[in-house]
């Protein structure tokens, strides 16, 4: 899957955020997409969009949201098989009527209880305007902490990308934020 140009990423993220808001699903953008938008760098690209959703009284989990997105927004969202599991993908329209499917990886705290950082009720988020639309994403401090922890677990290219993301994100962090206290 080819890496997205900044304008393509912005369009994908803004459209996905609009879909989630229309479905009244609370979310936080994370991963490479959030790093690219929070700490822009022309050399940093990503291929997909990662986000965490809050499972509220609607009880919409990641799996249920996948189906709702596919059913409700078929012109913007299509299915992709990832490791034998269907996930949603944004239909990025390219020149010449070609379509590139941009995978949307959705996580929820209920399905990942061993990841307390996915609890949107306690995580720090910010809202950033992307192509004129308000998009909720995790704070620079939260993203930095996640990148530090994940780079420790990874090897290869993603390991190096995480380290580069940390270096870029640190410029946007405020000292003494709880997410940067690694003794907790």
PASEBA-1860 file (N, C-alpha, C; in nm, 3 decimals):
! residues 184
1> XXXXXXXX> 0.086/-0.117/0.000/0.000/0.000/0.000/0.091/0.124/0.000 ~ 0.071/0.216/-0.094/0.157/0.335/-0.101/0.132/0.433/0.013 ~ 0.238/0.502/0.052/0.227/0.604/0.156/0.144/0.721/0.103 ~ 0.073/0.784/0.194/-0.016/0.894/0.158/0.059/1.027/0.155 ~ 0.027/1.109/0.058/0.075/1.246/0.056/0.005/1.321/0.169 ~ 0.064/1.428/0.222/-0.001/1.501/0.331/-0.146/1.542/0.299 ~ -0.172/1.590/0.179/-0.309/1.631/0.144/-0.404/1.511/0.139 ~ -0.354/1.395/0.097/-0.437/1.274/0.095/-0.468/1.228/0.236
9> XXXXXXXX> -0.368/1.233/0.324/-0.390/1.195/0.464/-0.491/1.288/0.528 ~ -0.477/1.417/0.506/-0.570/1.514/0.564/-0.713/1.488/0.518 ~ -0.731/1.461/0.390/-0.865/1.432/0.337/-0.922/1.305/0.399 ~ -0.840/1.201/0.408/-0.884/1.074/0.467/-0.925/1.094/0.612 ~ -0.840/1.159/0.690/-0.866/1.179/0.832/-0.991/1.264/0.855 ~ -1.004/1.373/0.780/-1.121/1.460/0.797/-1.250/1.387/0.761 ~ -1.247/1.307/0.656/-1.368/1.233/0.615/-1.403/1.127/0.718 ~ -1.304/1.054/0.766/-1.328/0.952/0.869/-1.384/1.016/0.995
17> XXXXXXXX> -1.328/1.130/1.035/-1.377/1.201/1.154/-1.523/1.243/1.135 ~ -1.558/1.291/1.017/-1.697/1.329/0.990/-1.790/1.209/1.002 ~ -1.747/1.095/0.948/-1.828/0.973/0.956/-1.850/0.933/1.102 ~ -1.743/0.937/1.182/-1.754/0.899/1.323/-1.844/0.996/1.398 ~ -1.831/1.124/1.369/-1.917/1.223/1.436/-2.063/1.203/1.398 ~ -2.090/1.173/1.272/-2.229/1.148/1.230/-2.287/1.025/1.299 ~ -2.203/0.927/1.329/-2.247/0.808/1.401/-2.244/0.829/1.553 ~ -2.202/0.946/1.596/-2.191/0.982/1.737/-2.098/0.887/1.813
25> XXXXXXXX> -1.983/0.859/1.751/-1.882/0.773/1.812/-1.765/0.861/1.854 ~ -1.731/0.856/1.983/-1.617/0.931/2.035/-1.489/0.857/1.997 ~ -1.386/0.930/1.960/-1.264/0.868/1.909/-1.141/0.954/1.940 ~ -1.026/0.894/1.920/-0.899/0.965/1.928/-0.806/0.909/1.823 ~ -0.757/0.993/1.736/-0.662/0.953/1.632/-0.526/0.928/1.696 ~ -0.458/0.824/1.650/-0.326/0.791/1.705/-0.236/0.739/1.594 ~ -0.119/0.689/1.631/-0.028/0.626/1.536/0.037/0.724/1.441 ~ 0.079/0.671/1.327/0.150/0.750/1.229/0.069/0.866/1.175
33> XXXXXXXX> -0.061/0.846/1.154/-0.145/0.955/1.103/-0.146/1.072/1.201 ~ -0.162/1.043/1.329/-0.162/1.149/1.430/-0.025/1.216/1.438 ~ 0.081/1.137/1.432/0.216/1.193/1.436/0.240/1.286/1.317 ~ 0.194/1.246/1.199/0.209/1.329/1.079/0.134/1.461/1.091 ~ 0.017/1.458/1.152/-0.064/1.579/1.165/-0.021/1.666/1.283 ~ 0.025/1.603/1.390/0.065/1.677/1.510/0.201/1.745/1.491 ~ 0.294/1.673/1.428/0.431/1.723/1.409/0.469/1.707/1.262 ~ 0.414/1.792/1.176/0.433/1.775/1.031/0.580/1.777/0.989
41> XXXXXXXX> 0.612/1.687/0.898/0.745/1.679/0.840/0.727/1.620/0.701 ~ 0.778/1.687/0.598/0.756/1.638/0.461/0.813/1.499/0.435 ~ 0.910/1.457/0.515/0.969/1.325/0.493/0.891/1.213/0.562 ~ 0.796/1.248/0.650/0.721/1.147/0.726/0.589/1.118/0.656 ~ 0.567/0.993/0.622/0.443/0.951/0.558/0.387/0.831/0.632 ~ 0.261/0.805/0.610/0.196/0.686/0.667/0.104/0.627/0.561 ~ 0.068/0.502/0.582/-0.017/0.432/0.485/-0.159/0.411/0.534 ~ -0.181/0.428/0.665/-0.312/0.397/0.722/-0.350/0.497/0.828
49> XXXXXXXX> -0.468/0.476/0.886/-0.520/0.562/0.993/-0.554/0.471/1.110 ~ -0.497/0.502/1.227/-0.524/0.426/1.349/-0.603/0.515/1.445 ~ -0.701/0.456/1.511/-0.776/0.533/1.609/-0.834/0.442/1.717 ~ -0.864/0.505/1.829/-0.929/0.437/1.942/-1.068/0.497/1.955 ~ -1.166/0.413/1.982/-1.302/0.462/2.005/-1.342/0.435/2.149 ~ -1.437/0.515/2.196/-1.493/0.496/2.330/-1.623/0.416/2.316 ~ -1.630/0.305/2.385/-1.752/0.224/2.385/-1.843/0.281/2.494 ~ -1.950/0.349/2.451/-2.040/0.413/2.546/-2.172/0.336/2.556
57> XXXXXXXX> -2.279/0.407/2.590/-2.409/0.340/2.608/-2.462/0.279/2.478 ~ -2.408/0.321/2.363/-2.446/0.259/2.236/-2.382/0.120/2.220 ~ -2.279/0.094/2.300/-2.203/-0.032/2.296/-2.146/-0.062/2.157 ~ -2.101/0.042/2.089/-2.039/0.024/1.958/-1.892/-0.008/1.978 ~ -1.857/-0.133/1.955/-1.717/-0.177/1.963/-1.652/-0.157/1.827 ~ -1.523/-0.186/1.820/-1.450/-0.172/1.693/-1.514/-0.258/1.584 ~ -1.550/-0.381/1.617/-1.611/-0.470/1.516/-1.747/-0.418/1.469 ~ -1.828/-0.373/1.562/-1.960/-0.320/1.526/-1.946/-0.191/1.445
65> XXXXXXXX> -1.849/-0.108/1.482/-1.828/0.017/1.409/-1.785/-0.011/1.265 ~ -1.704/-0.112/1.245/-1.663/-0.148/1.109/-1.786/-0.170/1.023 ~ -1.880/-0.249/1.071/-2.001/-0.278/0.992/-2.086/-0.153/0.972 ~ -2.098/-0.070/1.077/-2.177/0.053/1.065/-2.116/0.147/0.961 ~ -1.984/0.159/0.960/-1.918/0.244/0.861/-1.941/0.192/0.719 ~ -1.927/0.060/0.702/-1.947/0.001/0.569/-2.091/0.018/0.522 ~ -2.187/0.001/0.612/-2.328/0.011/0.575/-2.374/0.156/0.552 ~ -2.323/0.247/0.635/-2.372/0.385/0.633/-2.302/0.473/0.530
73> XXXXXXXX> -2.175/0.445/0.504/-2.096/0.532/0.415/-2.028/0.452/0.303 ~ -2.106/0.379/0.223/-2.044/0.292/0.121/-1.967/0.368/0.013 ~ -1.998/0.494/-0.010/-1.923/0.568/-0.112/-1.787/0.616/-0.059 ~ -1.774/0.626/0.074/-1.648/0.671/0.134/-1.567/0.560/0.199 ~ -1.635/0.453/0.241/-1.569/0.346/0.317/-1.594/0.212/0.249 ~ -1.487/0.135/0.232/-1.497/0.002/0.173/-1.430/-0.101/0.263 ~ -1.453/-0.229/0.238/-1.393/-0.335/0.321/-1.254/-0.375/0.270 ~ -1.168/-0.410/0.366/-1.036/-0.465/0.336/-1.015/-0.583/0.430
81> XXXXXXXX> -0.958/-0.690/0.378/-0.927/-0.805/0.462/-0.785/-0.789/0.516 ~ -0.775/-0.790/0.648/-0.645/-0.780/0.714/-0.630/-0.901/0.805 ~ -0.541/-0.990/0.770/-0.519/-1.112/0.847/-0.649/-1.191/0.865 ~ -0.730/-1.196/0.758/-0.855/-1.271/0.761/-0.970/-1.202/0.832 ~ -0.952/-1.077/0.869/-1.052/-1.000/0.942/-1.087/-0.877/0.859 ~ -1.215/-0.846/0.843/-1.256/-0.730/0.765/-1.242/-0.603/0.849 ~ -1.171/-0.505/0.793/-1.160/-0.373/0.856/-1.206/-0.269/0.753 ~ -1.245/-0.151/0.802/-1.287/-0.047/0.708/-1.166/0.020/0.642
89> XXXXXXXX> -1.190/0.076/0.525/-1.086/0.150/0.454/-1.150/0.270/0.385 ~ -1.083/0.383/0.395/-1.130/0.504/0.328/-1.102/0.491/0.178 ~ -1.201/0.525/0.097/-1.186/0.520/-0.049/-1.126/0.652/-0.098 ~ -0.994/0.654/-0.112/-0.924/0.772/-0.161/-0.932/0.774/-0.312 ~ -0.994/0.879/-0.365/-1.009/0.890/-0.510/-0.884/0.953/-0.569 ~ -0.824/0.882/-0.665/-0.702/0.925/-0.731/-0.734/0.972/-0.873 ~ -0.642/1.040/-0.936/-0.665/1.081/-1.076/-0.694/0.959/-1.164 ~ -0.777/0.982/-1.265/-0.812/0.874/-1.357/-0.913/0.777/-1.300
97> XXXXXXXX> -0.992/0.819/-1.204/-1.097/0.736/-1.143/-1.044/0.616/-1.065 ~ -0.915/0.614/-1.037/-0.859/0.505/-0.955/-0.893/0.531/-0.808 ~ -0.901/0.422/-0.732/-0.930/0.432/-0.588/-0.822/0.358/-0.512 ~ -0.770/0.424/-0.410/-0.675/0.361/-0.318/-0.747/0.343/-0.185 ~ -0.750/0.221/-0.135/-0.813/0.195/-0.006/-0.712/0.221/0.106 ~ -0.747/0.312/0.195/-0.663/0.349/0.308/-0.719/0.280/0.431 ~ -0.646/0.182/0.483/-0.694/0.103/0.597/-0.716/0.190/0.720 ~ -0.825/0.161/0.791/-0.857/0.229/0.916/-0.856/0.123/1.025
105> XXXXXXXX> -0.755/0.127/1.110/-0.745/0.030/1.219/-0.809/0.091/1.343 ~ -0.912/0.023/1.393/-0.991/0.073/1.505/-0.967/-0.014/1.628 ~ -0.939/0.051/1.739/-0.919/-0.018/1.866/-1.020/0.037/1.966 ~ -1.059/-0.045/2.062/-1.143/0.005/2.171/-1.094/-0.055/2.301 ~ -1.108/0.025/2.407/-1.056/-0.013/2.538/-1.122/-0.141/2.590 ~ -1.249/-0.160/2.559/-1.319/-0.280/2.606/-1.255/-0.406/2.548 ~ -1.214/-0.400/2.421/-1.150/-0.516/2.357/-1.002/-0.528/2.392 ~ -0.942/-0.420/2.441/-0.799/-0.418/2.474/-0.781/-0.371/2.619
113> XXXXXXXX> -0.837/-0.443/2.718/-0.828/-0.396/2.857/-0.685/-0.392/2.911 ~ -0.594/-0.464/2.845/-0.454/-0.461/2.889/-0.382/-0.335/2.840 ~ -0.455/-0.248/2.772/-0.399/-0.122/2.723/-0.476/-0.005/2.787 ~ -0.447/0.026/2.914/-0.522/0.133/2.980/-0.509/0.269/2.910 ~ -0.403/0.284/2.831/-0.386/0.410/2.758/-0.494/0.431/2.652 ~ -0.569/0.324/2.618/-0.678/0.336/2.520/-0.808/0.384/2.583 ~ -0.808/0.410/2.713/-0.927/0.458/2.781/-0.944/0.607/2.752 ~ -1.036/0.640/2.663/-1.055/0.780/2.622/-1.103/0.868/2.736
121> XXXXXXXX> -1.158/0.808/2.841/-1.207/0.887/2.954/-1.092/0.946/3.035 ~ -0.974/0.884/3.027/-0.861/0.933/3.105/-0.746/0.986/3.020 ~ -0.745/0.954/2.892/-0.637/0.998/2.804/-0.654/1.145/2.766 ~ -0.543/1.212/2.745/-0.546/1.352/2.704/-0.556/1.362/2.553 ~ -0.660/1.434/2.508/-0.678/1.454/2.364/-0.683/1.603/2.332 ~ -0.659/1.632/2.206/-0.669/1.768/2.155/-0.753/1.763/2.029 ~ -0.805/1.877/1.990/-0.879/1.886/1.864/-0.799/1.974/1.769 ~ -0.774/1.921/1.652/-0.697/1.992/1.550/-0.786/2.005/1.426
129> XXXXXXXX> -0.788/2.122/1.367/-0.866/2.143/1.245/-0.787/2.089/1.126 ~ -0.848/1.996/1.055/-0.785/1.933/0.939/-0.877/1.955/0.819 ~ -0.828/2.022/0.719/-0.907/2.063/0.602/-1.043/2.120/0.643 ~ -1.041/2.205/0.745/-1.162/2.273/0.788/-1.252/2.195/0.881 ~ -1.212/2.073/0.920/-1.297/1.991/1.007/-1.225/1.961/1.138 ~ -1.294/1.970/1.254/-1.231/1.940/1.382/-1.210/1.789/1.400 ~ -1.085/1.751/1.421/-1.048/1.610/1.436/-0.989/1.591/1.576 ~ -1.042/1.491/1.648/-0.992/1.461/1.783/-0.874/1.364/1.773
137> XXXXXXXX> -0.765/1.402/1.837/-0.649/1.313/1.839/-0.585/1.316/1.977 ~ -0.506/1.215/2.003/-0.435/1.211/2.129/-0.333/1.324/2.133 ~ -0.302/1.370/2.253/-0.209/1.481/2.271/-0.067/1.441/2.230 ~ 0.016/1.542/2.210/0.157/1.516/2.175/0.224/1.433/2.284 ~ 0.189/1.459/2.409/0.249/1.383/2.520/0.207/1.236/2.515 ~ 0.078/1.212/2.490/0.028/1.074/2.481/0.095/1.002/2.365 ~ 0.100/1.068/2.248/0.163/1.008/2.130/0.310/0.979/2.155 ~ 0.378/1.071/2.222/0.521/1.052/2.251/0.541/0.931/2.340
145> XXXXXXXX> 0.460/0.920/2.445/0.471/0.805/2.534/0.449/0.674/2.458 ~ 0.344/0.670/2.376/0.315/0.550/2.298/0.429/0.515/2.203 ~ 0.486/0.616/2.140/0.597/0.592/2.046/0.720/0.541/2.120 ~ 0.748/0.595/2.237/0.862/0.548/2.316/0.842/0.403/2.355 ~ 0.723/0.370/2.403/0.696/0.232/2.445/0.694/0.136/2.327 ~ 0.637/0.177/2.214/0.628/0.085/2.100/0.762/0.067/2.031 ~ 0.845/0.171/2.026/0.975/0.154/1.961/1.060/0.053/2.037 ~ 1.039/0.045/2.167/1.113/-0.051/2.249/1.076/-0.195/2.210
153> XXXXXXXX> 0.950/-0.215/2.168/0.901/-0.349/2.136/0.926/-0.388/1.990 ~ 0.948/-0.290/1.904/0.959/-0.318/1.760/1.105/-0.327/1.716 ~ 1.119/-0.383/1.598/1.250/-0.388/1.533/1.231/-0.346/1.388 ~ 1.339/-0.312/1.321/1.331/-0.280/1.179/1.290/-0.136/1.153 ~ 1.227/-0.115/1.039/1.194/0.019/0.991/1.099/0.093/1.085 ~ 0.997/0.023/1.136/0.901/0.091/1.225/0.967/0.137/1.354 ~ 1.065/0.063/1.401/1.141/0.101/1.520/1.208/0.237/1.497 ~ 1.272/0.252/1.382/1.339/0.378/1.350/1.238/0.491/1.329
161> XXXXXXXX> 1.126/0.461/1.266/1.022/0.562/1.246/0.969/0.611/1.379 ~ 0.949/0.520/1.475/0.902/0.559/1.608/1.000/0.656/1.674 ~ 1.130/0.627/1.664/1.231/0.714/1.724/1.229/0.852/1.658 ~ 1.217/0.855/1.526/1.208/0.984/1.456/1.082/1.059/1.496 ~ 0.970/0.988/1.512/0.846/1.052/1.556/0.862/1.114/1.694 ~ 0.928/1.042/1.785/0.950/1.094/1.920/1.028/1.225/1.913 ~ 1.134/1.227/1.833/1.215/1.348/1.821/1.131/1.466/1.770 ~ 1.042/1.442/1.676/0.957/1.549/1.623/0.848/1.589/1.723
169> XXXXXXXX> 0.785/1.490/1.786/0.675/1.518/1.878/0.719/1.592/2.004 ~ 0.841/1.566/2.048/0.889/1.628/2.173/0.880/1.781/2.167 ~ 0.894/1.837/2.049/0.885/1.984/2.034/0.746/2.036/2.067 ~ 0.647/1.949/2.063/0.509/1.990/2.086/0.460/1.951/2.226 ~ 0.546/1.890/2.304/0.509/1.843/2.438/0.527/1.952/2.543 ~ 0.443/1.947/2.644/0.454/2.035/2.759/0.514/1.953/2.873 ~ 0.625/2.001/2.933/0.687/1.926/3.043/0.589/1.905/3.159 ~ 0.614/1.803/3.236/0.538/1.771/3.358/0.397/1.721/3.332
177> XXXXXXXX> 0.365/1.684/3.210/0.234/1.623/3.183/0.238/1.479/3.234 ~ 0.127/1.427/3.286/0.126/1.291/3.343/0.171/1.183/3.244 ~ 0.139/1.200/3.116/0.177/1.098/3.017/0.328/1.083/3.004 ~ 0.402/1.187/3.042/0.548/1.181/3.030/0.615/1.132/3.158 ~ 0.535/1.095/3.258/0.590/1.038/3.381/0.592/0.887/3.366 ~ 0.709/0.832/3.338/0.721/0.689/3.313/0.729/0.606/3.441 ~ 0.723/0.672/3.556/0.721/0.600/3.682/0.580/0.556/3.719 ~ 0.480/0.601/3.644/0.341/0.565/3.673/0.305/0.437/3.602
END
